[in-house]
Amino acid sequence: MILLKPMKIPGLRAADEKVQGLIHFGRMLDKIRLDQAGTLPDGYFLGDGDPSWWDARCCRFLRVNYDELASQVRDGLDDDAALAWCFKHGRKPNEEEIEVWSTFILKRGWRDDSGLQAEKESSGFGDHDDIQTYVDLFKAEEA
């Protein structure tokens, strides 16, 4: 995501908010809904195009097709119903698997080669040492 200035996006929850313990899932659903309404700003990735995008990773973790899930959400499923759909049509991870997934997302960018510093710089936060993860960056961008 490349945003030139921080901006709050009404209806988009933070990446670290949980749906039944699962980090990012709710944010992915919010992006689907905002895109459908035509209010998702440019620069937000949707879907499973790039395998490193969080939406794609989340769908692979749940073993569901992004487009099929997005269709269900556009048809009106709420968060819990969308997750139940994923569990039925993909897989239902156990508590430990959800914890590992959520920890991975919370720490992405911290001490890894994911390119966080370049993303920080392109968003104008290159000198912010307090931003150590992508979740930190998203929160700064959306403040």
N, C-alpha and C positions, 0 to 999 in steps of 0.2 A: 504494500500500500504506500503510495507516495502522496502526501498531503503537504501543501506549501505552508499552511498555517493551521493552528489548532482550531477545531470546530466541533461543537457538540452536535450529535446526530440524534434528534428525537426518535425514540423507538428502537434505538440500537443499544443493547446492553453491553456491558464490559465483557471482555474475553474471559475473565476469571469467574464470571457468574455461572452457577451450576444448575443443571436440570437433572434431578435424581442423581446427583453426585458427579455428573459428566460436565467437565469444563468445555467451553466453546460451542457446544451443541445449540444452546439457546441463541447465541450470537449468530450462528449460521442460519437458523430459522428466521431471525430478525432481518438478516440481509435478504433472504428470499422474499419476505413480506414487503420490505421497503422497496426492493426492485420491482415487485409486482405493482406497487402503488406509484412507482416512478419517482420516488424520493430518496433513493440510495445515491449518494454523491459519486462522481467519477473517482476512480482510484481504488475502489473496493473490489476485491476479487470475489468472484462467485464460482461455485461449481468445482468440477474436478479436472479442469484443463491442465494445470501445472501440478504434478504430483507432490510438490512441496507445500502447496497452499493448504491452509488448515482445514478448509471445507473438504478437500479431497482426502486428506489424512483421516478426518473424522468419519467420512463415509467408508473408507477402507477399513477402519477400525471396527465399524459396525457391520461391515460387509453388505452395504446397500449401494444401489446406484443413485448418484446424486440427482439426476434428472427425474427419476421416479419419486424420490423423496420430495423434491421441490414441487412436483405436480400434486402430491398429497397435501403439502402445506398450502399451496395456492388454492386448493379446493376447500381449505378451511380448518384443517387439523390444528388443534392447539398443541402446545409443547409436549404435554404428557401423551397425547394421542399419537403425535408424530414419533415419539420415542418408542411407544408400544408398537407402532407400525414397523419401525426399524428392527425391534427385537423379533417380530414375527417373520419378517421377510429377509432378515440378515442373520444376525446372531445377538444373543444377550450375554454381554460380558459379565463376569462375576465381579464382586466388590474389589478384589485385588487388581484385576485387569483395569477397572475403572480408575482406581487410585494411581496405577502406573501411567495410564493415559493422561490423566489430569495433571499429574506431577510433570510429565514431559511438556505439556503445553505451558504450564506455569513457569517453567525454567527455560523454555526455548529462547535462545540468544545468549544465555549465560554460559560463558566458558565453552562455547561450541563454534563451529565454523559456518554458521547460518547466514552470516552477512549483516548482522544487526548494526554494526558500526556504520556501514555504508547507508543503511536505511535511516539511521539516526541523522546522519549528515544531510541526506536528501530531504529530510523533513525539518531541518533547521535545529536539530537537537544534538549535533555532533559533540558539543562540549559538555553535555549533561552526563556526568559520571553516575548520577543517581538512577539513570535509565539503564538497567542491566539485562532486561528481558524484553521480548516483544510485547508482552502484556503491559509492562511499564511504558513502552513507546506508544502503544495504542491509547493508553489512558492519557498520556501527555498530549497526543495529537487531538484527542477528542475532549479535552478539558474545556 
